[in-house]
Amino acid sequence: MAKVNLTDEVLRAAIAAYCESTGKEFSEGEHGGLKAWSITPGDIIVYQDAGKLICSDAATYERLSEIIMDMGQEPARGTNLPAKQKTGITSRSQAGMPVFCSALETVQRTAAARPKTYKAGGQDEAYAVEKIKAFQEMGGSYEIRASEVSRDHARYLIRGTLPSGRFDEAEYVVFRDQWTQDMAWDMVDKQMEKFGNCILDYDNPSLENSMPNLLKGAMMKVRKQDDVSNKVYDVPAAYHIATTVNKLWKFQRIQAQTKCKAKIAKELAGALDMMESGEQEDEDRERSQVAGGKA
């Protein structure tokens, strides 16, 4: 089988196939001057550099590698199926994949296992992608009214409209300083939860800018995004937090868009339920009145 280098076009097709199978969404952007994609929910960043697949999540990297590899397979002889596009990944060993796991099995397993709800305030709440899918199933459509990303904030204003003409608008704004603080504290907490790695100065935990006050020379335990061995590495904590936050901030416009769409979907789905319930009550009352007149 001929080898063809992994391209942005091939990677985009693989991401689209992955998201279609799992119910996730993706948007395009830039990362370090390269074309990149952000997969939500989860803010998983994917791009290719010099023909090499780079992904910020090891599990997604594994699944994308399998999909890309299978895209390069020729169809069986005697079939009328068109030849699939070949890529630089032509074997499981080249993709860094275990030989016992097929792409179809992986996609089916992860699609079935992906939760559709989470707990919020003691109640079930649908993930944003499920709300958006429900809205689209209702025939709803979205219109972006305004969007912007600056050094200080990211903002989206979106209108959602149902076929009946009923519409709702939502605005979501995330301010960089507050978001950066939340991200940094979350990373510090996860170090303690996952690895028992204390990197915070508990005698003076917070700096004047509300960022966590790290111990001098603190190291964080991380797994490299392109290392399928799942090995844990020690990296300088301050450096890792700063680079991670700067990288993810570029995709906050995508997050703001998703938040807006999900909020609109939830509001209009609830309004539709109330409207249909009211209409049913009116119809029942009308039937009762007609029946009473006949009696």
C-alpha positions in Angstrom: 0.0 0.0 0.0 1.5 3.4 -1.1 2.3 5.8 1.7 0.9 9.3 1.6 1.8 12.0 4.2 -0.9 13.0 6.7 -2.4 16.3 5.5 -4.8 18.8 7.1 -7.5 17.6 4.7 -7.1 14.0 5.8 -7.1 14.9 9.4 -10.2 17.0 9.1 -12.0 14.1 7.5 -10.9 11.8 10.3 -12.1 14.3 12.9 -15.4 14.7 11.1 -15.9 10.9 11.1 -14.9 10.7 14.8 -17.4 13.4 15.8 -20.2 11.9 13.7 -19.7 8.6 15.5 -19.5 10.0 19.0 -21.9 12.9 18.9 -19.2 15.4 19.6 -18.6 18.7 17.7 -15.5 20.3 16.3 -14.4 23.8 15.2 -11.4 25.0 13.3 -8.8 27.4 14.5 -5.0 27.9 14.8 -2.5 26.5 17.1 1.1 27.8 17.0 0.6 29.0 13.4 -0.8 25.6 12.3 -4.4 24.7 11.4 -6.0 23.0 14.4 -9.3 21.7 15.5 -11.0 21.8 18.9 -13.3 18.9 19.8 -16.0 19.6 22.4 -17.0 18.9 25.0 -13.6 18.7 26.6 -11.6 21.2 24.6 -9.5 18.5 23.0 -7.0 20.2 20.5 -6.0 18.2 17.4 -3.5 19.2 14.7 -0.8 17.8 12.5 2.8 19.0 12.4 5.1 17.8 9.6 2.8 14.8 8.9 2.6 13.8 12.5 -0.8 13.6 14.4 -0.8 15.7 17.6 -3.7 15.5 20.1 -4.1 16.9 23.6 -6.0 13.8 24.7 -4.4 10.3 24.6 -7.7 8.4 24.1 -8.8 10.7 21.3 -5.4 10.3 19.7 -5.8 6.6 19.8 -9.2 6.7 18.1 -8.2 9.2 15.5 -5.1 7.1 14.6 -7.3 4.1 14.0 -9.7 6.0 11.9 -6.9 7.5 9.8 -5.3 4.2 9.4 -8.5 2.6 8.2 -9.1 5.5 5.8 -6.0 4.3 4.0 -7.2 0.7 3.4 -8.2 -0.4 -0.1 -11.7 -1.8 -0.5 -12.1 -5.5 -1.1 -11.7 -6.6 -4.7 -14.9 -7.1 -6.6 -16.8 -4.4 -4.7 -18.1 -1.2 -6.2 -16.9 0.9 -3.3 -14.6 3.8 -4.2 -11.0 3.6 -3.0 -10.5 5.3 0.3 -7.9 8.0 0.6 -4.5 6.8 1.7 -2.6 8.4 4.5 0.9 8.2 6.0 -0.4 5.9 8.7 -0.5 2.5 7.1 -0.2 0.1 10.1 -1.2 -0.2 13.7 2.4 -0.2 14.8 3.1 3.0 12.8 0.1 4.6 14.4 1.2 3.5 17.8 -1.9 1.3 18.2 -2.4 -2.1 19.8 -2.9 -4.7 17.1 -6.0 -6.3 18.8 -8.3 -3.3 18.7 -10.1 -2.3 15.4 -11.3 1.2 14.6 -15.0 0.1 14.4 -14.8 -1.6 17.8 -13.2 1.4 19.4 -15.8 3.9 18.0 -18.7 1.7 18.8 -17.5 1.2 22.4 -16.8 4.8 23.1 -20.0 6.0 21.4 -22.1 3.7 23.6 -20.1 4.5 26.7 -20.2 8.3 26.4 -22.5 9.7 29.0 -25.3 12.0 27.9 -25.9 13.6 31.3 -24.1 14.7 34.4 -25.1 15.7 37.9 -25.6 19.5 38.6 -27.1 20.6 41.9 -28.2 17.0 42.6 -30.1 16.8 39.3 -29.4 15.3 35.9 -28.2 17.9 33.3 -27.7 17.1 29.6 -24.3 17.8 28.1 -24.2 20.7 25.8 -23.8 18.6 22.7 -27.0 16.6 23.6 -29.0 19.9 24.0 -27.8 21.2 20.7 -28.6 17.9 18.9 -32.1 18.0 20.5 -32.7 21.5 19.2 -31.6 20.5 15.7 -33.9 17.5 15.8 -36.7 20.0 16.6 -35.9 21.7 13.3 -34.2 24.6 15.0 -31.5 26.8 13.4 -28.8 29.1 14.7 -27.7 32.6 13.6 -24.5 34.1 15.0 -25.3 37.8 15.8 -21.9 38.8 17.1 -18.6 37.2 18.1 -15.2 38.5 19.2 -12.1 37.4 21.0 -9.7 39.9 22.4 -6.7 39.7 24.8 -9.2 40.2 27.7 -12.4 38.3 26.8 -14.3 36.1 24.4 -17.9 36.8 23.5 -20.7 35.2 21.4 -24.2 36.4 20.8 -26.4 33.8 19.0 -30.1 33.6 18.1 -31.9 30.2 17.8 -35.2 29.9 15.9 -37.7 27.1 15.7 -39.8 26.4 12.5 -42.8 28.0 14.3 -40.9 31.3 14.4 -40.3 31.2 18.1 -36.8 32.3 18.9 -34.4 33.1 21.8 -31.1 34.8 22.0 -28.2 34.0 24.4 -24.9 35.8 25.1 -21.9 34.2 26.7 -18.8 36.2 27.8 -15.7 34.7 29.4 -13.1 37.1 30.9 -9.6 35.9 30.5 -8.3 36.8 34.0 -11.1 34.9 35.8 -10.9 32.0 33.4 -7.1 31.8 33.8 -7.5 31.7 37.6 -10.1 29.0 37.4 -8.0 26.9 35.1 -4.9 27.3 37.2 -6.6 26.3 40.5 -8.3 23.3 38.7 -4.9 22.1 37.5 -3.5 22.4 41.0 -6.4 20.5 42.5 -6.1 17.7 39.9 -2.4 17.2 40.7 -3.4 16.5 44.3 -6.4 14.3 43.4 -4.7 12.2 40.7 -1.1 12.0 41.9 -1.1 13.2 45.5 1.3 15.9 44.3 1.1 19.0 46.5 2.5 22.0 44.6 0.7 24.7 46.5 2.2 26.8 49.3 -0.6 26.2 51.9 0.9 28.8 54.3 0.2 31.5 51.7 -2.0 29.7 49.0 -3.1 32.7 46.9 -1.2 35.5 45.2 -2.4 39.1 45.0 -3.7 38.4 41.5 -5.8 35.4 42.9 -3.5 32.9 41.1 -2.3 29.9 43.1 1.0 30.5 45.0 3.1 27.5 43.9 5.9 26.1 45.9 9.4 27.1 44.7 10.6 24.7 42.1 7.2 22.8 42.0 6.9 20.1 39.4 3.7 18.8 37.8 3.1 15.3 36.6 1.7 15.2 33.1 1.2 12.8 30.2 2.6 14.1 26.9 -0.1 14.5 24.2 1.7 12.5 21.5 3.0 9.7 23.8 0.7 6.6 23.6 2.8 4.9 26.3 0.8 6.8 28.9 4.1 7.6 30.7 4.0 10.4 33.4 6.6 13.1 33.1 7.7 15.8 35.6 7.6 19.3 34.2 8.0 22.7 35.9 4.5 23.6 37.3 4.5 27.3 36.5 5.6 26.7 32.9 3.1 24.0 32.3 0.2 26.0 33.7 1.2 29.1 31.6 1.6 27.2 28.3 -1.6 25.2 28.8 -3.7 28.3 29.6 -2.3 30.2 26.7 -3.0 27.3 24.3 -6.5 26.8 25.4 -7.5 30.4 25.5 -7.4 30.5 21.7 -10.4 28.2 21.7 -12.6 30.1 24.1 -14.6 31.5 21.2 -15.6 28.0 20.4 -16.6 27.3 24.0 -18.6 30.6 24.1 -20.4 29.5 21.0 -21.2 26.1 22.4 -22.4 27.6 25.7 -24.8 29.9 23.8 -26.2 27.2 21.6 -26.8 24.9 24.5 -28.5 27.6 26.6 -30.8 28.5 23.7 -31.6 24.8 23.1 -32.6 24.3 26.7 -34.8 27.4 26.9 -36.6 26.7 23.6 -37.1 23.0 24.3 -38.7 23.9 27.7 -40.8 26.6 26.0 -42.0 24.1 23.4 -43.0 21.6 26.1 -45.0 24.3 27.9 -46.6 25.4 24.7 -47.6 21.9 23.7 -48.9 21.2 27.2 -51.1 24.4 27.1 -52.4 23.5 23.7 -53.3 20.0 24.9 -55.2 21.5 27.9 -57.1 23.8 25.6 -58.1 21.0 23.3 -59.2 18.8 26.2 -61.3 21.7 27.6 -62.9 22.3 24.2 -63.8 18.6 23.8 -65.3 18.6 27.3 -67.4 21.6 26.4 -68.6 20.0 23.2 -69.4 16.8 24.9 -71.4 18.7 27.6 -73.4 20.6 24.9 -74.4 17.3 23.2 -75.5 15.8 26.5 
